Amino acid sequence: MNSYTVTLLLTLSNPMTIIFSLGVFSASGVLLSHSSSNMPFLVSGVFLGSALWWMGLTGSTALFRNNIMSGRSKQLLFNKLSGLVMLSFGIVALIQSLNLQEFL
C-alpha cells in the first residue's frame, strides 16, 4: 500500500498531469457543458477512473512478474522479445521520418 500512496502522490504532483488534464477538459468543452453543481461528480469520476486504472495496471504487473517471470530463462526470453519489439518500433519510426523528409 505504501507504493500505491507514493505513486498516487507523485502522479498528483506531476505538473504535466495537471496541464494535460486541464488541456483535455478545456479542449473537449466538458467544463462548459456541466453546471457547477455537477463538478464534484466529474472530478470524482476522473479520480475513480484513474485510481482503478492504476490499481489494475499495478495489479496485473505484479501478477505477471510473480507468475511469468519466475524463471531466469523466461526472464531472458522476455527481455530479448521486448528488446526486439522496441527495436522494430525504432526502425519503423526511422523509416517513416526519412520518408517524411523527402516531401519537405
Contact map, one row per residue, 1 for C-alpha under 8 A:
11111000000000000000000000000000000000000000000000000000000000000000000000000000000000000000000000000000
11111100000000000000000000000000000000000000000000000000000000000000000000000000000000000000000000000000
11111110000000000000000000000000000000000000000000000000000000000000000000000000000000000000000000000000
11111111000000000000000000000000000000000000000000000000000000000000000000000000000000000000000000000000
11111111100000000000000000000000000000000000000000000000000000000000000000000000000000000000000000000000
01111111110000000000000000000000000000000000000000000000000000000000000000000000000000000000000000000000
00111111111000000000000000000000000000000000000000000000000000000000000000000000000000000000000000000000
00011111111100000000000000000000000000000000000000000000000000000000000000000000000000000000000000000000
00001111111110000000000000000000000000000000000000000000000000000000000000000000000000000000000000000000
00000111111111000000000000000000000000000000000000000000000000000000000000000000000000000000000000000000
00000011111111001000000000000000000000000000000000000000000000000000000000000000000000000000000000000000
00000001111111001100000000000000000000000000000000000000000000000000000000000000000000000000000000000000
00000000111111101100000000000000000000000000000000000000000000000000000000000000000000000000000000000000
00000000011111111100000000000000000000000000000000000000000000000000000000000000000000000000000000000000
00000000000011111110000000000000000000000000000000000000000000000000000000000000000000000000000000000000
00000000000001111111000000000000000000000000000000000000000000000000000000000000000000000000000000000000
00000000001111111111100000000000000000000000000000000000000000000000000000000000000000000000000000000000
00000000000111111111110000000000000000000000000000000000000000000000000000000000000000000000000000000000
00000000000000111111111000000000000000000000000000000000000000000000000000000000000000000000000000000000
00000000000000011111111100000000000000000000000000000000000000000000000000000000000000000000000000000000
00000000000000001111111110000000000000000000000000000000000000000000000000000000000000000000000000000000
00000000000000000111111111000000000000000000000000000000000000000000000000000000000000000000000000000000
00000000000000000011111111100000000000000000000000000000000000000000000000000000000000000000000000000000
00000000000000000001111111110000000000000000000000000000000000000000000000000000000000000000000000000000
00000000000000000000111111111110000000000000000000000000000000000000000000000000000000000000000000000000
00000000000000000000011111111110000000000000000000000000000000000000000000000000000000000000000000000000
00000000000000000000001111111000000000000000000000000000000000000000000000000000000000000000000000000000
00000000000000000000000111111110000000000000000000000000000000000000000000000000000000000000000000000000
00000000000000000000000011111111100000000000000000000000000000000000000000000000000000000000000000000000
00000000000000000000000011011111110000000000000000000000000000000000000000000000000000000000000000000000
00000000000000000000000011011111111000000000000000000000000000000000000000000000000000000000000000000000
00000000000000000000000000001111111000000000000000000000000000000000000000000000000000000000000000000000
00000000000000000000000000001111111000000000000000000000000000000000000000000000000000000000000000000000
00000000000000000000000000000111111101100000000000000000000000000000000000000000000000000000000000000000
00000000000000000000000000000011111111100000000000000000000000000000000000000000000000000000000000000000
00000000000000000000000000000000011111100000000000000000000000000000000000000000000000000000000000000000
00000000000000000000000000000000001111110000000000000000000000000000000000000000000000000000000000000000
00000000000000000000000000000000011111111100000000000000000000000000000000000000000000000000000000000000
00000000000000000000000000000000011111111110000000000000000000000000000000000000000000000000000000000000
00000000000000000000000000000000000011111111000000000000000000000000000000000000000000000000000000000000
00000000000000000000000000000000000001111111100000000000000000000000000000000000000000000000000000000000
00000000000000000000000000000000000001111111110000000000000000000000000000000000000000000000000000000000
00000000000000000000000000000000000000111111111000000000000000000000000000000000000000000000000000000000
00000000000000000000000000000000000000011111111100000000000000000000000000000000000000000000000000000000
00000000000000000000000000000000000000001111111110000000000000000000000000000000000000000000000000000000
00000000000000000000000000000000000000000111111111000000000000000000000000000000000000000000000000000000
00000000000000000000000000000000000000000011111111100000000000000000000000000000000000000000000000000000
00000000000000000000000000000000000000000001111111110000000000000000000000000000000000000000000000000000
00000000000000000000000000000000000000000000111111111000000000000000000000000000000000000000000000000000
00000000000000000000000000000000000000000000011111111100000000000000000000000000000000000000000000000000
00000000000000000000000000000000000000000000001111111110000000000000000000000000000000000000000000000000
00000000000000000000000000000000000000000000000111111111000000000000000000000000000000000000000000000000
00000000000000000000000000000000000000000000000011111111100000000000000000000000000000000000000000000000
00000000000000000000000000000000000000000000000001111111110000000000000000000000000000000000000000000000
00000000000000000000000000000000000000000000000000111111111000000000000000000000000000000000000000000000
00000000000000000000000000000000000000000000000000011111111100000000000000000000000000000000000000000000
00000000000000000000000000000000000000000000000000001111111110000000000000000000000000000000000000000000
00000000000000000000000000000000000000000000000000000111111111000000000000000000000000000000000000000000
00000000000000000000000000000000000000000000000000000011111111100000000000000000000000000000000000000000
00000000000000000000000000000000000000000000000000000001111111110000000000000000000000000000000000000000
00000000000000000000000000000000000000000000000000000000111111111000000000000000000000000000000000000000
00000000000000000000000000000000000000000000000000000000011111111100000000000000000000000000000000000000
00000000000000000000000000000000000000000000000000000000001111111111000000000000000000000000000000000000
00000000000000000000000000000000000000000000000000000000000111111111100000000000000000000000000000000000
00000000000000000000000000000000000000000000000000000000000011111111110000000000000000000000000000000000
00000000000000000000000000000000000000000000000000000000000001111111110000000000000000000000000000000000
00000000000000000000000000000000000000000000000000000000000000111111110000000000000000000000000000000000
00000000000000000000000000000000000000000000000000000000000000111111111001000000000000000000000000000000
00000000000000000000000000000000000000000000000000000000000000011111111101100000000000000000000000000000
00000000000000000000000000000000000000000000000000000000000000001111111101100000000000000000000000000000
00000000000000000000000000000000000000000000000000000000000000000001111111100000000000000000000000000000
00000000000000000000000000000000000000000000000000000000000000000000111111110000000000000000000000000000
00000000000000000000000000000000000000000000000000000000000000000000001111111000000000000000000000000000
00000000000000000000000000000000000000000000000000000000000000000001111111111100000000000000000000000000
00000000000000000000000000000000000000000000000000000000000000000000111111111110000000000000000000000000
00000000000000000000000000000000000000000000000000000000000000000000000111111111000000000000000000000000
00000000000000000000000000000000000000000000000000000000000000000000000011111111100000000000000000000000
00000000000000000000000000000000000000000000000000000000000000000000000001111111110000000000000000000000
00000000000000000000000000000000000000000000000000000000000000000000000000111111111000000000000000000000
00000000000000000000000000000000000000000000000000000000000000000000000000011111111100000000000000000000
00000000000000000000000000000000000000000000000000000000000000000000000000001111111110000000000000000000
00000000000000000000000000000000000000000000000000000000000000000000000000000111111111000000000000000000
00000000000000000000000000000000000000000000000000000000000000000000000000000011111111100000000000000000
00000000000000000000000000000000000000000000000000000000000000000000000000000001111111110000000000000000
00000000000000000000000000000000000000000000000000000000000000000000000000000000111111111000000000000000
00000000000000000000000000000000000000000000000000000000000000000000000000000000011111111100000000000000
00000000000000000000000000000000000000000000000000000000000000000000000000000000001111111110000000000000
00000000000000000000000000000000000000000000000000000000000000000000000000000000000111111111000000000000
00000000000000000000000000000000000000000000000000000000000000000000000000000000000011111111100000000000
00000000000000000000000000000000000000000000000000000000000000000000000000000000000001111111110000000000
00000000000000000000000000000000000000000000000000000000000000000000000000000000000000111111111000000000
00000000000000000000000000000000000000000000000000000000000000000000000000000000000000011111111100000000
00000000000000000000000000000000000000000000000000000000000000000000000000000000000000001111111110000000
00000000000000000000000000000000000000000000000000000000000000000000000000000000000000000111111111000000
00000000000000000000000000000000000000000000000000000000000000000000000000000000000000000011111111100000
00000000000000000000000000000000000000000000000000000000000000000000000000000000000000000001111111110000
00000000000000000000000000000000000000000000000000000000000000000000000000000000000000000000111111111000
00000000000000000000000000000000000000000000000000000000000000000000000000000000000000000000011111111100
00000000000000000000000000000000000000000000000000000000000000000000000000000000000000000000001111111110
00000000000000000000000000000000000000000000000000000000000000000000000000000000000000000000000111111111
00000000000000000000000000000000000000000000000000000000000000000000000000000000000000000000000011111111
00000000000000000000000000000000000000000000000000000000000000000000000000000000000000000000000001111111
00000000000000000000000000000000000000000000000000000000000000000000000000000000000000000000000000111111
00000000000000000000000000000000000000000000000000000000000000000000000000000000000000000000000000011111
